[in-house]
């Protein structure tokens, strides 16, 4: 398995590979609609059960398959998060969505995706710190 395998819609990998790797999420995944865009504000975003993926941004940031999986897991985290969106709980909702990434053990890949996307705000730093802590805990638990 090539770690630097590219993530492209033409490969249909986004569904087949994801389900193969994370069969426990198959039921969730089939409720979602994937919409491929050529350009938008973000590489990945979710609205209801629609996950939008921007191929141009993935190529621009050179995200590999595992990093894309981590980003999709984060968006699925938003989809499943029961927290009502208010004007002042954006940070809470982002950290909640990252819990899904941690559940699948993809936190290292989300960290590298966030770094590649050059998100340099305070919340991103908090998220990376929380993901690193989770990563350290996982390494301790599995040794």
C-alpha positions in Angstrom: 0.0 0.0 0.0 1.6 3.2 -1.2 1.4 5.7 1.7 1.6 8.7 -0.7 -1.2 7.3 -2.8 -3.2 10.2 -4.3 -6.8 10.8 -3.5 -8.8 11.4 -6.8 -12.4 10.9 -7.5 -11.6 9.1 -10.7 -10.3 6.2 -8.6 -13.6 5.9 -6.6 -11.2 5.3 -3.7 -13.0 7.8 -1.5 -15.8 5.3 -0.8 -14.3 1.8 -1.4 -11.0 2.3 0.4 -12.6 4.2 3.3 -15.2 1.4 3.9 -12.6 -1.3 3.5 -10.4 0.4 6.1 -13.2 1.4 8.4 -16.1 -1.1 8.0 -17.6 0.0 11.3 -18.6 3.3 9.6 -20.2 1.7 6.6 -23.8 2.4 7.7 -22.9 6.1 8.3 -21.1 6.4 5.0 -24.0 5.2 2.9 -26.2 8.0 4.4 -23.8 10.6 3.1 -23.6 12.2 -0.4 -20.2 13.1 -1.7 -20.1 16.1 -4.0 -16.9 16.8 -5.9 -16.1 20.4 -6.6 -13.4 21.9 -8.7 -13.1 24.9 -6.4 -14.6 26.3 -3.2 -13.4 27.9 0.0 -12.3 24.7 1.7 -10.8 21.3 0.7 -13.5 19.5 2.7 -16.8 20.7 4.2 -20.1 19.3 5.3 -23.7 20.5 5.0 -26.4 18.2 6.4 -25.5 14.8 4.9 -23.6 16.3 2.0 -19.8 16.2 2.2 -18.1 18.5 -0.4 -14.6 17.6 -1.5 -12.6 20.1 -3.6 -10.2 18.2 -5.8 -8.3 21.4 -6.7 -7.5 22.1 -3.1 -6.4 18.5 -2.4 -4.0 18.7 -5.3 -2.8 22.2 -4.2 -2.0 21.0 -0.7 -0.8 17.6 -1.9 -2.9 15.7 0.5 -2.4 11.9 0.4 -5.1 9.3 0.9 -4.7 8.9 4.6 -4.8 12.7 5.2 -8.0 12.8 3.1 -9.5 10.0 5.1 -8.7 11.9 8.3 -10.4 15.0 6.8 -13.5 13.0 5.8 -13.6 11.5 9.3 -13.6 15.0 10.7 -16.5 16.0 8.4 -18.4 12.9 9.4 -17.7 14.0 13.0 -19.6 17.2 12.2 -22.4 15.2 10.6 -22.9 13.1 13.7 -22.3 15.9 16.3 -25.6 16.6 18.0 -24.3 20.0 19.3 -26.5 22.7 18.0 -24.6 25.3 16.0 -24.6 28.7 17.7 -22.5 31.8 17.1 -20.1 31.0 19.9 -19.5 27.3 19.9 -17.5 26.9 16.7 -14.4 25.8 18.7 -16.4 23.2 20.6 -17.8 21.8 17.4 -14.4 21.5 15.7 -12.9 19.7 18.7 -16.0 17.4 18.8 -15.6 16.6 15.1 -11.9 15.7 15.7 -13.0 13.0 18.2 -14.2 10.9 15.3 -10.7 11.2 13.8 -9.2 10.0 17.1 -11.7 7.1 17.2 -10.3 5.8 13.9 -6.7 6.5 15.0 -6.1 9.0 12.1 -5.0 11.9 14.3 -1.4 11.9 12.9 -2.8 12.2 9.4 -5.2 15.1 10.4 -2.3 16.9 12.0 -0.2 16.6 8.8 -3.3 17.7 6.7 -3.9 20.8 8.8 -0.2 21.7 8.6 -0.2 21.2 4.8 -3.3 23.3 4.4 -1.3 26.0 6.3 -4.1 26.7 8.8 -2.3 28.9 11.2 -5.0 30.2 13.5 -5.3 29.8 17.3 -8.1 27.1 17.0 -6.0 25.0 14.6 -3.1 25.1 17.1 -5.5 23.9 19.9 -6.8 21.1 17.7 -3.3 20.0 16.8 -2.3 20.0 20.5 -5.4 17.9 21.4 -4.7 15.5 18.5 -1.1 15.1 19.6 -2.2 14.4 23.2 -4.6 11.7 21.9 -1.9 10.3 19.7 0.5 10.0 22.7 -2.3 8.3 24.7 -3.0 5.8 21.9 0.7 5.0 21.7 0.9 4.4 25.4 -2.3 2.3 25.4 -1.2 0.0 22.5 2.4 -0.7 23.6 
